[in-house]
């Protein structure tokens, strides 16, 4: 392992490349967290408003409020427990929707009826880019485009979102790889289950009087806001379906939001406060700062979600655009922990030129294809595809070329020494080695809430 004792991946950047590069990648890390958090609140608030009638801005602020409370009280351990319990409940509800749609509900009730309803929907509402406008074909141009964008965007979040690193660092090396592979395979059931149940049901039941928008189909704005699932659940199962989807929403949004809160808290606490503000901070001070930063980022997420909502930016737009903003830094971060020849100049040049290339390709393509720059044209598939590919590929090519122009051979002992010897301010925290020997997860190494205070020796009786 090249950095077994780090708190965040940005500590590796700082140890290897210095202050300037550290700040550049802090920018990309926080940008990733703001975009992910905004997507959670935009999608969640839109669904809550659709199902309950609650004011959308009230929903935006209420969703992170409860999450901040339990994260401050429980820390990373609380997020692990919530992730497990919430996913279990979510899977049960997905099965509930699946059996209702394909076995018991009179509106569909069988796979063959679903097939006939989708077949009948194609002539009325054909899908552009699909073979004969069909919903039942694998030849879908925009599905392929969306898949490429998802690959670029997903790579950005995996490498730049501290929430992913947080769990990897907290896990034992012997189990982390297997756990991530199994988790990824298990996660596939969630989007696949929702898409083949509520996604297809939304198309199949659009002409049913029980559908919320009947007799009109859903607008593009409603689709990109993530309202297909709540509309389908309401049409399929009435109030019971709406309530079940609200539970799913709560489980998913709180689980993801808690991970984002702790991720940003760790960055602000370790990479900014402890590195630049107060290197000699005590464990109690780090705990306090971590709690404050959780609340600060909860408020920040809500403010950004309100801004996006006011200017007309929805969940779909943010999802498609995110990869072109952060994609340039993907390979520089990956190389920072895997390739000893990447230089400081290569990492900086790859990330920055990737950002400029992505934004330039995005805006030029939107203007060239559609003749204007607006929220609508910049959120379409081809401009965002061009931006995502330009960002991630430019970051890769520039980082490699600049590094090989003046190659260096980095000594990994520098990163392996990160936090290997406790500083005086953290001397009470056990090392990762001692935790591994005790077969405990090194939670103290990644989140200050669990920094162990040194026990005072018992008083001797006089």
N, C-alpha and C positions, 0 to 999 in steps of 0.2 A: 504494500500500500504506500502511495506517495505522500499522503497527508492524513495519517490515521487519527490525529488529535485535534483537528480544526473544529471551530464552532460553525463557521459558514464557509462557502466556497470562495467568498471574497477575501478571506484571510489568505488563501493560497495565492490569489492575484497580488495581494499586497506584499507577501513575502518574496514572490518571484519577480515582480515587475516594478514595485515601488509606488509612490504616492499618486502620481498623475494617472497612471493606469488604473489604480485602485478606485479613484473618484469616477473615472469614465465608466467602469463596470458597476459601481454603485448606482449610477444613473440608469443603466440598462436594467439592473435588478429591480430597482424601485418602480421603473416604468412598467415592467412586466407585472409586478404585484398590483399596481394601480389599475392596469387594464383588466387583469383577471378579476379583481375585486369589483370593478365597475360592471363587468359582465354578469357577475353573480347577482348584484343588486338590481340591475336593469331587468334581467330576466325574471328574477324572483318577484320584484314589485309589480311588473306587468301582469303576471299570473295572479297574484293576490288581488290586485285591483279588478281584474276580469271576473274572478270567482266571488269576491265578497263586496265589491263596490267601494272598498277603502280608498281614500285619497292616495294617489301614487307616491307623493312626496312623504306622506306619513309612513307608508310601507317601506320606503327607502331608508328612513332613519330608524324605524322600529326593528328591522331585521338584524342589523349589526349590534343593536343595543344589548339584546339577550346574549348574543355570542360573546361580546366583550366581557360580560359579567362572568360567564362560566370559564372563559379562558384565563382571566385574571385569577380566579379562585383555584382552577385546576391545572393550568399550564399545559405542557405537551402531553402529560399523562391523560388529562381530560380529553384531549383531541383524539388520542388513540382509542379510548373507550367509546367515545361518541362515534368515531368512524366505524368501529365494528358494529355497534348496536344499531346505528342509523342505516348502515348498508343491509343488515339483516332484515330490518323492517321494510326497507325499500324493495328488496328482492321479493318479499312476501306479497307486497302490493302489486308489483309487476305481474306476478303469477295470477293474482286476483283479476287484473285487467285482461290478461291473456286468456284465461279460461272463460271469462265472461264473453269476450269477443268471439272466440272460436268454438265455444261449446254450449253455453247456456243462454246467452242473451238473444231475445227474439228478433232484434234488429239486424243481427248478422248471424251468429250462432254456429257457423261452420266455415271451414276453409273454402269450400266450394262456393258458398254464398258470398264470401269476401271477394273471391275471384270474379264472380259475375258482376258485383257492384263496381269493382274497379274497372272491369271491361266496359261497363256502361258509362262510366265517368269520363273515359278518354275522349269520345267524340264531343262531349259538352265542354270539357275543360282540358284540352290537350296540353301536354308538357313540351315546351320548346326544347329542341335538341334530342328528344327521345324518339326512338323508332316509331313512326306513325302516331306520335304523341301519346304513346301508351304508358300506363303506370306499371305494366307487367313485363318490361323488357330490361335486359342488362345493357343494351346499347343506349347510353345516356351521356351526352357530351358534358353537360354541366355537373353530373355526378363525378366524372373524371377530374374536371377542373376543381371541384370542391375537395376531392380527395387529395390533390396535390397541395392545395392551400392548407388543408388540415395537417398534412405531413410537415409543412414548413412551420406552421403555427405551433403544432405540438412539439416539434423539436425545440422551438424557442422557449416554451414553458418548461420543458423537462430540464434543459440546461441552465436556464436563467432564473427560474422560480425557486427561491430558497426553500419553499415548502417541500419540494421533492428531495432536495439535499438534506433537509432536516430529518426526514425519516430514514434516509440511508445512513446518516451519521449516527443516529440513535440505535441502529440495528447492529447486531454482531456481524462481522465480515463473513462468517461461515454460513449465515442464513440470508443475508441481504439480497444476493443475486437471485437465489431460488424464490424468495418471497416476492421480489418485483416481477419475475416472470409469471409466477402463478397469479399474482394480483392483476397483472395486465390481461391475462387470459380470462380471469373471472370478471373483470370490469367489462369486457366485451359484451357480456350478457345484458348489461344495462342499456346502452344505446340500441343494441339489436332488438331487445325485447320491447322497448318503447316505440322504435320505428315501425316494427312489424305489427304492433298492436294499435297504439293510439295514433301513430302517424298515418297508417293505412286506413284506420277507422275514420279519421277526419276527412279523408277523400271519399270514402265509401258512403258516409252518412251526410254529406253536404246537402243532398236533396231531400233529406228526411226532415219532417216538420219539427222534430225534437232538437235539431241542430241550432245552436244559438244565433247564427247569422241567417237562418232560413227566411226568405227564399233566395237570398244573395249568397254567393260564395265568399270565402274569406278574402280580404284584401291582402296585397303584398306586405303592407305595413303590419298587419296582424300576424302574418306568417313569420316575418323576420323578427317580430317581438317575442316569438316563442309561444303563441297562443293556440297552436294546433292541438297540443295535448290536452289543455283544459277544456277546449270546445268539444273534443272527441269524448273525453271522460264524462262531460255533462250530458251529451247526446246519448251515450251508451248506457249510463247508469244513473242519470239524474243527480239529485243532491248527494247521494252516496258516493258517486264517482267524483264529484267536485270536492267533497271532503277528503276522499282518499288521495286525490292529487295534491291537495293542500298539505297533507301529511308528508307526501313524497317531497314536495318542495321544501318544507321545513327541514326534513332530514338531510337533503342534499346541500341546501344553501348553508345551513349552520355548520355542517361538517367541513365543507370547502372553505367557508369564510374563516373558521377558527384556524385552519392551517395557514391561511394568508396572514392573519393577524400575528401569529407566532413567528412566521417567517420574517415579516417586516420588523417586528420587535427585536429579533435577533440581530438583524443587519444594523438597525439604528443603535442598539445597545453595544454590540461588540465592534462593529466596523467603523462607527462614527464616534460614539461617546467614549468608549474605552480606548480607542486608538488615537483620537485627536483631541478630545476634550479633557478627559481625566484618566490617564493610563494607570494611575495608582488607585482606582476606584475599588472600594471594598465590596464583598459579596452583597451586603445589605443595600448598598447604593445601586449596584447592578440590578438587583431585584426591583427596587423602586423605579428605576429608569425603564426597565422592561415593562412594568405594569402601566406606566404613563404612556409609553409608546404604543402599547396595544390600544388604548383608548384614543390616542391621537390618530392612528391609522384607521380605526373604525369610523371616526368622524370624517377623515379625509376621503375614504371610500364613498361615504354617503354624499359628500359635497360634489365629488366628481360625477357620481351617478345623476345627481340633480342637474348638473351642467349639461351632461349628454342629453338628458331628457328634454331640457329646455330648447336646445338647438336642433332637436329632431334626430339624434343619433340613437339607434337601438342596438339590441343584442347582436343581431346578424351583422350589422356594419362593423361593430367593434371586433367581432370574431374574425371577419375576413381581413381586416386591416392590421390586426395585432402583429402578425408574422412579419410584415414588411417593416415594421418599426423596430422590432427586436431581433430579427433574423440575422443581421450582420454580426452579432456578437456570439452566435451559437458555436461556430467552429473555433474561434479564438479561446472561448472558455473550455471547450472540449480538449483542445490542444494543450491548454495550461496544465492539465493534470495527466496527460497521456504522452505528449511529444516533447522531448527534452530540447529539441532544436528550435522551437518557437521563440522568437525574441520579443523584447518589449515593443520595439517598433512594429513588428508583425502583428502582435495582438491589438495594438492601438489602431494601426492602419486598417486592419481587417474589419474591426467593429465600426469605426467611424465611416469609412468609405462604403461599407455595406448599408448603413443607415441612409446615407445620401443617395446611393444607387437605388435602393428600394423606393424611397419617396419620389425620386425623379421619374423612375419607370412607371410608378403608379399614376402620378399626375399627368405625365405626357400621354400615356395610353388612354386615360379617361378623356382627355381633351381631343386626342386624335380620333378615337372611336365615336364619341358622342357629342363632340363640338362644344362642350362647356364643362366647367368644374362646379359640382354641387354635391350635396350629401348623397343624392340619388345616384349620380353618375360615378362618383368615387367609391360607392359601395357595391358596384356591380362586379360580376365574376372576372372578366378579362383584365380590367385594370388592377384588381387586387392580386390576381394570379401573376401578372407581370412584376408587380412590386415585391411579392413574396419570393419569387425565384431570383430576381435581381439581388435582393438583400442577402439571402443565404448563400448564393453562389459567389457573389462578389466578396463576401466575408471570407469564404473558403479560399478562393484563388489569391486574393491580395495577401492574406495572412501567410500562406505558403510561400508565395513569391518573395515577399519582403524578408521573411525569415531566412530563406535560402540564399538571398543576395549577400547577406553577411551572417552566416550561421554561427550559432553558439551551441555549446554542449552544457546544458544545465545540470547541476549536481542536486539530485533529489534529497540529499540530506538536509538541505535548507527547509524544504516544506515538511519533511518528516520530523523536524525539530519544532514545528509550531505547537505551542502549548505542551510540549513534552516535559518541560521542567516548569513547575508552577511558579508564577511570580509571587512576590511577597503578599500582594493583595488577594491572591487566589490560593494561597498556600493551604487553606483549609479544604479545598475541593480535591477529592480523590482523583487520581489519574485514570485514563482509560484502561491502562494496563491492569491496575488493581481491580477495576470493575470487571474486566474480562475474566480475571482469575476467580473473582467471586461469582461469575456467571450472572452478572447483573447488566442491564442495558445502561450505557454511559449517558444517562439523561443529564447528569451534572455537566457533561462536556458541551452540551449544546443549548441549554436554556437555563438562564440564571435563577428561575423560580425554584429549581431543585438543587442549588448550590448548598452543599452540606456545611453547616457551621461547625466549627471546631468545638467539641464538648469541653466544658471546663472540668478540670480535675475535681473529684469530690473533696469537700472540706474535711480536713482531719479533725477529729474531736480533740478538744483540749484536755 
